[in-house]
Amino acid sequence: LCTIDMDCPHVGYYCPDDPTNGEDPYWRKVCVSQKSEGEACEGDRECQPDCRCNTHESSP
């Protein structure tokens, strides 16, 4: 379980925000793998190190 990104000890992982804004009592924040190059995201923290966020849809 994590609270902030710094709680994730491995490079390439981040602690995502609760998409339900606290409405789902079963939601647990856990470290997840950052997205690879070309995948859509909402912020740079969701992307792998040395990558920038792609705010457009990912290509097939």
KEKE-3310 file (N, C-alpha, C; in steps of 0.2 Angstrom, whole numbers, plus 5000, padded with zeros to 4 digits):
npx = (5004:5002:5004:5010:5019:5033:5033:5034:5046:5053:5061:5051:5038:5023:5012:4995:4981:4966:4953:4939:4937:4937:4924:4923:4924:4932:4943:4961:4976:4990:5006:5009:5015:5023:5018:5022:5032:5022:5009:4994:4992:4989:4997:5015:5021:5015:5022:5036:5053:5062:5053:5040:5023:5010:4996:4987:4977:4982:4991:4986)
npy = (4994:5012:5029:5041:5045:5043:5033:5021:5010:5006:5010:5017:5015:5022:5030:5029:5041:5041:5036:5036:5046:5043:5037:5024:5011:5000:5003:5003:5011:5006:5003:5006:5001:5012:5020:5016:5022:5032:5028:5035:5047:5056:5064:5068:5060:5048:5042:5033:5035:5049:5051:5060:5065:5059:5066:5063:5051:5034:5026:5013)
npz = (5000:4997:5000:4995:4980:4983:4992:4984:4982:4970:4955:4941:4946:4953:4964:4962:4961:4970:4960:4963:4972:4985:4987:4985:4996:4995:4987:4986:4988:4979:4973:4956:4940:4929:4914:4897:4883:4872:4877:4883:4896:4911:4918:4920:4930:4929:4918:4912:4918:4912:4902:4894:4897:4887:4881:4872:4864:4864:4851:4840)
capx = (5000:5006:5001:5012:5024:5039:5032:5035:5053:5056:5060:5046:5032:5020:5006:4990:4976:4959:4948:4933:4938:4935:4917:4923:4928:4937:4949:4967:4982:4996:5011:5008:5020:5022:5016:5028:5032:5016:5003:4991:4992:4986:5003:5022:5022:5012:5026:5043:5058:5065:5048:5035:5016:5006:4989:4983:4975:4988:4990:4986)
capy = (5000:5018:5036:5046:5042:5041:5026:5016:5010:5004:5015:5015:5014:5027:5029:5033:5044:5037:5038:5037:5052:5041:5034:5016:5009:4995:5005:5003:5014:5002:5005:5003:5002:5018:5019:5016:5027:5032:5027:5041:5048:5062:5068:5065:5055:5041:5040:5030:5040:5052:5052:5065:5063:5060:5068:5061:5044:5030:5024:5005)
capz = (5000:4997:5001:4990:4975:4986:4995:4980:4982:4964:4949:4936:4949:4956:4968:4958:4965:4970:4954:4965:4976:4992:4987:4985:5002:4994:4984:4990:4984:4978:4968:4949:4935:4925:4907:4893:4878:4867:4880:4885:4903:4914:4921:4919:4935:4926:4913:4914:4919:4906:4897:4896:4897:4881:4883:4867:4864:4862:4844:4840)
cpx = (5004:5001:5003:5017:5030:5039:5033:5043:5057:5056:5055:5039:5030:5014:5000:4985:4970:4955:4941:4932:4935:4928:4918:4927:4933:4943:4955:4972:4988:5000:5010:5014:5018:5021:5022:5027:5026:5010:5000:4991:4989:4992:5009:5023:5020:5017:5033:5048:5061:5060:5043:5028:5013:4999:4984:4981:4981:4986:4990:4992)
cpy = (5006:5024:5041:5042:5039:5035:5020:5015:5008:5009:5012:5013:5021:5025:5033:5036:5040:5040:5039:5043:5049:5038:5027:5014:5003:4997:5006:5006:5009:5005:5002:5005:5008:5016:5019:5021:5026:5030:5034:5041:5055:5067:5064:5060:5048:5038:5037:5036:5042:5052:5057:5062:5064:5060:5066:5053:5040:5027:5016:5002)
cpz = (5000:4998:4996:4985:4978:4990:4991:4979:4975:4959:4944:4939:4952:4960:4965:4963:4965:4965:4957:4970:4983:4992:4987:4991:5001:4990:4988:4985:4984:4973:4961:4945:4930:4918:4903:4887:4873:4871:4883:4893:4905:4917:4920:4924:4933:4921:4916:4915:4912:4900:4899:4894:4890:4882:4878:4867:4861:4855:4844:4838)
residu = (LEU:CYS:THR:ILE:ASP:MET:ASP:CYS:PRO:HIS:VAL:GLY:TYR:TYR:CYS:PRO:ASP:ASP:PRO:THR:ASN:GLY:GLU:ASP:PRO:TYR:TRP:ARG:LYS:VAL:CYS:VAL:SER:GLN:LYS:SER:GLU:GLY:GLU:ALA:CYS:GLU:GLY:ASP:ARG:GLU:CYS:GLN:PRO:ASP:CYS:ARG:CYS:ASN:THR:HIS:GLU:SER:SER:PRO)
# end
